[in-house]
Amino acid sequence: MTPALRIFSYRPNPRVWKATIAARLNGVIVEVRGDTPEGLVDWLWDFDARPLTAADREDASTRRMGRVGFGDTPLHKTAAFLDAHPFGTVPAAFSPDGRTGIFESNSIARAVVRLGEAQLSLYGRDPFEASRIDSFLDASLVLGRDTQAYLLGLRAKDVAPTAHAAAQAAVEVYLKAIELTLAPGRVALVGDSLSLADICFACEMTMLWYERASSAHLAERKLTPVLPAGFPDHYPRAAEHFSRLRAHPAFAADLEPHLARLENLP
Ligand SMILES: N[C@@H](CCC(=O)N[C@@H](CS)C(=O)NCC(=O)O)C(=O)O
């Protein structure tokens, strides 16, 4: 069956899982193409993304320096890719004919939710709930923005104290609000059933789990984790919500192998 949406990204990428979890729930078929983060420098960034050929490597017209997360290595982005994706980032989603590019992981997940609306609503019961879901998605984008430099610093084993401080402040603001939302005994962030807001929350938490692979580096820099293993003491409802979501089969398929690997590092 032809996929309803194609996504190009590095893997594993919890941002992509916002879309694949939604797709598992509502039956939309999504194709994900890509490679490791390091491997993507050897790919042609295009609707028809693929490993570079010798001729592609010679083609200076596609060569572009990456801005976020790809250091000083040139990337190879086609003109059609940049037309569809003016910010030039991954995850990069496309309509099946390749004509419409959808960027920002939250919007890619929204596309999946809209495509599968007839099978299952993950976007609230009315315009107010839908807009409240958008509110959580917007807040998660701010969190993502303020933690990105920190998480990339961890990957490069070169965390700047300013990036750590920004991430710490952002995580605190975000989790306090999630905790408050769940305080009246709610089991979902919006309304009383699972929505895209919960999917997005689970994936943002999973992004932060990456920190656990860098305990030694943080200790070396005398920095404390922004999401310490003891965070459930401070945010019990948020922690419980995350535990519930990660155990859900539609979530576990993507999240569990990744989280388990990070939790069982020597
Ligand atoms: N807020 C965006 C973040 C996307 C993003 O920043 N992607 C980076 C990799 S982490 C990228 O594609 N960088 C390529 C470049 O800068 O050329 C989302 O959620 O999709």
The ligand as an SDF file (V2000), in Angstrom:
LIG
                    3D

 20 19  0  0  0  0  0  0  0  0999 V2000
   11.9840   21.8330   16.0420 N   0  0  0  0  0  0  0  0  0  0  0  0
   12.4010   20.9900   14.9360 C   0  0  0  0  0  0  0  0  0  0  0  0
   13.8830   20.6980   15.0670 C   0  0  0  0  0  0  0  0  0  0  0  0
   14.5070   20.1890   13.7780 C   0  0  0  0  0  0  0  0  0  0  0  0
   16.0020   20.3880   13.7430 C   0  0  0  0  0  0  0  0  0  0  0  0
   16.5440   21.3460   14.3260 O   0  0  0  0  0  0  0  0  0  0  0  0
   16.7100   19.5010   13.0320 N   0  0  0  0  0  0  0  0  0  0  0  0
   18.1630   19.6120   12.9030 C   0  0  0  0  0  0  0  0  0  0  0  0
   18.8210   18.3360   13.4300 C   0  0  0  0  0  0  0  0  0  0  0  0
   18.6070   18.1580   15.1810 S   0  0  0  0  0  0  0  0  0  0  0  0
   18.5310   19.6900   11.4150 C   0  0  0  0  0  0  0  0  0  0  0  0
   17.8320   19.1340   10.5860 O   0  0  0  0  0  0  0  0  0  0  0  0
   19.6390   20.3460   11.0590 N   0  0  0  0  0  0  0  0  0  0  0  0
   20.0690   20.4070    9.6770 C   0  0  0  0  0  0  0  0  0  0  0  0
   20.6440   21.7420    9.3120 C   0  0  0  0  0  0  0  0  0  0  0  0
   20.7420   22.6210   10.1630 O   0  0  0  0  0  0  0  0  0  0  0  0
   21.0360   21.9070    8.1440 O   0  0  0  0  0  0  0  0  0  0  0  0
   11.5330   19.7270   14.9320 C   0  0  0  0  0  0  0  0  0  0  0  0
   10.9520   19.3770   15.9700 O   0  0  0  0  0  0  0  0  0  0  0  0
   11.3930   19.0920   13.8630 O   0  0  0  0  0  0  0  0  0  0  0  0
  1  2  1  0
  2  3  1  0
  2 18  1  0
  3  4  1  0
  4  5  1  0
  5  6  2  0
  5  7  1  0
  7  8  1  0
  8  9  1  0
  8 11  1  0
  9 10  1  0
 11 12  2  0
 11 13  1  0
 13 14  1  0
 14 15  1  0
 15 16  2  0
 15 17  1  0
 18 19  2  0
 18 20  1  0
M  END
$$$$
